[in-house]
Amino acid sequence: MILQGVVLEEERPGTNVPNGNPVFVSSAKGYTLEMGDGIEKSDKQFLVTKKGASLTLYFDGDANCETYVLMEGFDYEGKTGGEMTGQEQRDELTPYGRIDLRRNALYNKPPTQTEMTLESDIGGGRSFEYGNRRYNFYSGIHDYMCNLGYSTQAPSSVTISFGGTGLYSLDAVSIFSQPMTQLDALMAERKLPGGDDFIVGTNTLDGTVTLDKAQMVCFAIPYSKGWKAYVDGQEVQPLQANTMFLAIPVESGTHQIHLSYFTPHLKAGLAGTALGILLLLGMWIWSRMRQRQPEVQPSEPENPEIG
């Protein structure tokens, strides 16, 4: 979508820049599910009893496309070895095996983290780690879009592997193909006229652009509150765009753009540093002056003679 416009983090101020109307050309793919050993499916849950167990989704992919797998409502509840043992298996255990099973359940805490791996049959793949609500760094994210990469060949299957044993919840799984035939044209359309003529200075950027309509001009520069932007000498508000980059609104026509950066709170930091140095110097001088003062010896009282 960012090849068809600029995605702003906040609502843009009043300008003549029109709202974008992105066109999505991806297509959803139907699939059939085949589960491997060590997985039992019940409604929207998968009970995984063997580490590395996997399931495979078969579908008719497209050539010259990126393939995406969307996993919605993903969650994981780790289980210990004792919790994964069914009643029939318990009945077959020896007395010592039952004792070991109870010891395992008593001293081993259920895992709170797992790793998921997705691999296409033509080589592309992705993996991600997930920690549940008991995990110290729980993110609260339950929807994952995994890009399995681009290929000139048409994929026909995706294998999803489960890194840990336990109960997995998954509301829905979708597969999408994203054609890349428009990539070159969209990149050429996004290229800024005159963008190659910008001059980079020390914390500055200067250049001239000519636009046939009002647009958001996005720079491959990380956004920061220290940036100031000027169009034809008039200050404009820099905006955070495409998650992390800097953008400014520019009207149609030919315009001179100037960007300058000054570290936020630098002056206050320098003033605080100077004040600290002066205080330290004053304390040192005061300490030296005290050391140079002669010590006053107390006088001994004269004893009166007793007549």
N, C-alpha and C positions, 0 to 999 in steps of 0.2 A: 504493500500500500504506500510505502514511503517513496516509491518510484513514480507515484501518481500525484504526490502532493507532500505537504509538510504536516506532521502531527505535532501539535502544540501541547505542552503540559498544562497550560492554563488558558482560559478564554482570552482570545486576542482583543486588544483595544480597538476602538472604532477606527477602521481604515477602509479603503476601497478594495482591499484584497478579498476576492470572492471565496466562498466556501468550496472545498473540493468535492467532487463526486466520483470517488474511486469505483472502478469496474472490476469485479472479481470474476476471474475466468477459471478458477479451480473447480474440480468436479469430485463429488463424493463417490466412493467405490463400495459396492456390496461385497461381502466376503463370507466364506464358510470357516468354521472353527474346528480345529482338530487338537485335542489335548494329548500331551505325552504322559509318560509314567510319573507318578508322584503327585498328581493333581486331581482333585475332585471338585466339580462345579455344582453349586446350588444357587439358583436364581442369579443374583448379582454378586455372589461371593465365590472365591476359589480357596479351597483348603490345600495348601502345599505341604506335603510331608517329606519332600526330599529337596535338599539344596541344589540349585541349578536346574530344577524341573522347568519345562517350557511348554508353551502352546503355540500353534501356528495358525495364522490367518491367511487364507488363500483368496486371491482376487485377481481381476484383470487390470493390470496397471497400464500406463501409457509411456511411450518412448519420449525422449527429450523433455522430461519433466522432473520436478522435485516431488518426492513422495513424503507425505506427512501422516503421522499417526497421532490422533487426539485421544487422550485418556482422561475421562471426566469422572469426578467423584472418587478418586483413588485414595485408598487408605490401607493401613497394614496393622495387624495385631500379632506380635510375635508369640510363639508358643515354645515351651520347653519340651525336652524329649518325653517327659512323663505325660504332658498334656496331649502330645501327638500320638500316644499309644492307645489303641482301641481296647475295648473290654475283652474281645476274643484274644488279642495278643497278650493281655495281662493274665488271662486264664492259663495260657500256655507257658508262662514264665515259671522258672524254678523259684523256691523261696528266697534264694540269694538274689535272683534277678529282680524279684519284687522289692526287696530291701534296697537294692541299688536304684531302682526306679523311684522309690519314695525319697531317697537321699538326693537324687538328681533334681526332683521337683522342689525339695526344701532349700537347697543351697544355690541353685542356678536360677537367676532372674530371667524372665522372658526378654528376648531381644527387642530393642526399641527402634532399630534401624535396619533397612534392607537396601539392596541395589537391584535396579531393574535394567535389563539390557534388551534392546530392540535391534534386530538384524534383518536386512533385506536379503533375498536370495541372490541378488546381483552385487552384493558387497557393501552397500551403505549401511550405516548403523549409528546408534546413539545409546548412551546409558545415563542414568541419573540415580542419585542416592535419595532415599526418603526416610525421614524420622517421624515417628508418630507423636501423639500428644504427650507421652512420657519422656520423649527425647529432649535433652537439654537445649538443643538448638531447633526446636520445632518451628517450622515456618508458617504453618497454617495454609499452605498451598495444596490443593487437591486436584487441580486440573493441569495436565501436562501436554503440550504440543511438541512432538519430537520430529525434527527434520532429518530424514534418513539420507538426504543428499540428492544430487542430480545425477542422472544417467541417460545416455543415449539409448539404452536398452529399456524394454518394458519389464518392470518387476512383476512377479506372480505370487509372491508370498512374503510375509513378515513373521519372524519368530520372536516371541517375547519370553525371556528367561527370568525366573524369580530367584533372587540371590539368597533368600533365607526362608526357613520354614515358618509356617504360621497361616493366619487367615487374612486373605486379601479381599478388599471390597472394591468394586469397579462398577459405577453406574452405567457407563457406556464407552464403547470404543468405536472410533470412526477413522476411515482412511481417505485421504485426499490426494489428488494429483494436481500439481501446479505447473501448467505449461510455461516454458521459458522462451517461446518463440518471439515474444514482444520485448524481451530484455534489452536488446541493442537499441531499439527505437525509443524505449522509455528512458534509457540512460542518455541518449542524445538529446532528448527533449528536456531533461533536467539540467543539462550542461548550461552554466551561466555564461551568456555572451560577454566577452571581455574578461572572463575570470582568469585567463592565463596571464593577464597583464598586471595583476595585483602586485604591489611592492610590499615585502615583509620587512619591517624595521624592528627596533628594540621595543617590544611590547606594543607595536602598532601594525596596522594593515591598511593600505591605501589602494584605491583603484576606481575605475569608471565602468559603469554598466549601462546598457541600453535595453530597455524592456518594451515590448509591444502592448503590455497590460500590467496592471498592478499585481505584484506577486510578493510572496514571502521569500526572501533570499536567505538560504541556509548555508552556513559555512561549516567546513569540517574542522571546527575549533570547539573544544570542550566549553560548555556554558559555565560561567561563573559570574557572581554579582560584582566582580571587579571590572567587568567590561563596560565601556561606554561607546555608543554608536552615533555617528553623525551622517546625515544625508544632505549634501549641498550646504554644509555648515550648520544645519539644524539638528539638534539632538533628538534622537528617537529611542524608544524603549527596546533594549535587547530582550529577546524571548528565548525560552528553553524549548528546543524542538527535537523531534525524533529521539526522545529519551534523554540525550546528553549533549546536544549540539546547540550552537548559537544561530539565531535567525533574526532578521529585521524586516519590517514591512517597507517596500519600495514602490512608489507610484510608477506609472508608465512614463517612458521617455528616457533621456540620458541623464545620469546622475553621478555625482562624485561621492564615494563612500569612504569614510574614515573610521577605523576602529582603534581604540586605545585601551590598554589594560593597566590598572593600578591595584596592587594587592590590598584587599579590604583590611581595614584596621591597622595598616602598616604604620601610619603616623602615630596612632595611639600607642602601638607597641614600642616604637622608637622613643616616644616621650617617657613611657614607663621605664624603659631600660636606662635612659639618661638619668631619671630621677633616682633609680636604684643605685646607679654608680655614684651620684653625688652624695646620697645618704651613706653609702659605704665609705667614701672618702672622708666625709665629715666625722664618722665614728672612728676612723683610723687616726685622724689628726687629734681628736679629743683624747684618745687613748694615749698617744705619744706625749701630749702636753701634761697629762696626769703623771706619767712616768718621770718627767723631768723636774717636777716640783719637789723641792727638798722636804724630807720628812721632819716634822717638828717634834723634838724630843721633850717629853714632859719633865719639868723641873722638880727636883727633889725638895720637899719642905724642910726648912731649917728647924732643927730641934732647939727649943729654948733651954738656956741653962737653968738648972735648979739650984738656987742659992740656999 
